[in-house]
Amino acid sequence: LVQSIDPVTAGTHGSERLVPEGENFGHSGQIKVGSSPCTPIAGLWSHTRIECQIPVGEGVGKLVGVTVKGQAGNTLQFSYRPPTLTKIEPLVAPTGGGDKLTLTGTNFGINSS
């Protein structure tokens, strides 16, 4: 039974830790954020608390669930943060178009460059 997750939002780059807390987690199993595995951190799985590596992803309302020996428990919602722009270059361009526009920021998604 998953009673809470922390954090409930994270960047699209993944690499942060997700901590589901609850009960009856056993000694090992699987954690998923949506359909992607959240890789458990070695030595940080107990009956009441797990720490795992949030996968790279995007979107809102992803279900986080723990499965132990084929038995899936309840799920809670997790969301990746929305895009944030920190810089746009150039700030002025000709009206005819055709110039390159560079957007700088975070959380542009998993296939951004």
Backbone torsions as a table, in degrees:
resi	resn	phi	psi	omega
1	LEU	NA	115.1	177.1
2	VAL	-86.5	120.3	-179.1
3	GLN	-99.9	-27.6	178.8
4	SER	-157.7	158.3	170.8
5	ILE	-133.6	147.3	178.3
6	ASP	-143.2	125.8	-1.7
7	PRO	-80.3	171.2	175.8
8	VAL	-97.0	-9.1	173.2
9	THR	-138.2	152.7	177.0
10	ALA	-156.9	166.8	178.7
11	GLY	-69.2	157.5	-178.5
12	THR	-68.2	-17.3	-178.5
13	HIS	-73.3	-9.7	-177.1
14	GLY	69.5	-150.9	174.8
15	SER	72.0	-8.9	174.0
16	GLU	-83.6	163.0	177.5
17	ARG	-91.3	139.7	173.5
18	LEU	-109.7	135.6	-178.8
19	VAL	-123.0	97.4	170.2
20	PRO	-79.6	136.3	175.2
21	GLU	-126.1	148.0	-178.8
22	GLY	171.7	-131.4	-179.4
23	GLU	-152.4	160.0	177.3
24	ASN	64.5	37.3	178.5
25	PHE	-82.3	-7.5	-179.3
26	GLY	66.1	-153.4	-178.8
27	HIS	-105.4	-16.4	-179.8
28	SER	-166.0	166.7	179.3
29	GLY	167.5	-149.1	180.0
30	GLN	-129.1	144.1	172.7
31	ILE	-123.2	136.4	177.3
32	LYS	-129.0	144.3	169.6
33	VAL	-111.2	106.5	-169.5
34	GLY	64.2	-126.2	178.5
35	SER	-100.1	2.7	-177.1
36	SER	-97.9	137.4	178.1
37	PRO	-68.9	141.1	172.5
38	CYS	-104.1	105.5	-171.2
39	THR	-68.3	120.8	179.4
40	PRO	-62.8	142.7	174.8
41	ILE	-81.8	127.9	-176.9
42	ALA	-53.2	131.3	176.6
43	GLY	80.5	0.9	-176.5
44	LEU	-116.3	41.5	175.9
45	TRP	-123.5	119.5	175.8
46	SER	-131.3	-179.8	-179.7
47	HIS	-64.5	-21.7	-174.1
48	THR	-122.0	-8.5	-175.2
49	ARG	-152.9	138.2	178.2
50	ILE	-132.1	145.9	169.5
51	GLU	-122.4	131.9	-179.7
52	CYS	-140.4	163.3	-179.2
53	GLN	-87.5	115.7	-179.9
54	ILE	-61.8	129.6	179.8
55	PRO	-74.2	156.9	171.3
56	VAL	-58.8	138.5	-179.5
57	GLY	-175.4	-173.0	178.7
58	GLU	-158.9	156.9	177.2
59	GLY	113.3	172.4	-179.5
60	VAL	-121.4	160.4	176.5
61	GLY	66.9	28.7	176.9
62	LYS	-72.1	133.4	-179.2
63	LEU	-83.8	129.9	176.5
64	VAL	-105.0	124.8	-179.8
65	GLY	-141.0	155.2	177.8
66	VAL	-115.3	131.7	176.6
67	THR	-118.8	127.6	179.9
68	VAL	-124.8	121.7	-179.8
69	LYS	49.6	44.5	176.3
70	GLY	81.4	-3.5	-178.9
71	GLN	-102.7	114.1	-179.2
72	ALA	-88.3	138.0	176.8
73	GLY	-96.2	-163.6	178.2
74	ASN	-70.1	173.6	179.5
75	THR	-129.2	154.9	172.9
76	LEU	-126.3	159.5	-176.3
77	GLN	-92.2	141.9	178.2
78	PHE	-133.1	145.6	178.4
79	SER	-133.1	144.2	171.4
80	TYR	-82.6	145.8	-178.1
81	ARG	-66.3	151.2	178.0
82	PRO	-74.6	162.7	177.3
83	PRO	-61.0	145.4	176.2
84	THR	-129.9	123.1	176.4
85	LEU	-88.9	133.4	176.3
86	THR	-115.2	-17.1	-177.7
87	LYS	-159.9	141.5	174.2
88	ILE	-129.4	128.8	178.4
89	GLU	-133.5	135.9	-8.0
90	PRO	-78.0	161.3	177.5
91	LEU	-80.0	-21.6	179.7
92	VAL	-132.0	138.1	179.5
93	ALA	-144.0	159.6	178.8
94	PRO	-64.1	148.9	-178.9
95	THR	-67.9	-17.9	-179.8
96	GLY	-73.9	-11.7	179.5
97	GLY	74.6	-169.0	177.5
98	GLY	91.5	-11.8	178.9
99	ASP	-81.8	151.5	177.1
100	LYS	-75.6	136.0	176.8
101	LEU	-115.2	127.6	-179.9
102	THR	-110.5	124.1	176.9
103	LEU	-106.9	129.0	179.3
104	THR	-118.7	139.5	179.1
105	GLY	170.4	-154.6	-177.7
106	THR	-132.1	162.3	174.3
107	ASN	59.9	44.2	178.1
108	PHE	-81.7	-2.1	177.5
109	GLY	108.6	178.4	-172.1
110	ILE	-81.6	-18.9	-178.7
111	ASN	-115.5	27.4	-178.9
112	SER	-92.7	155.0	175.7
113	SER	-149.4	NA	NA
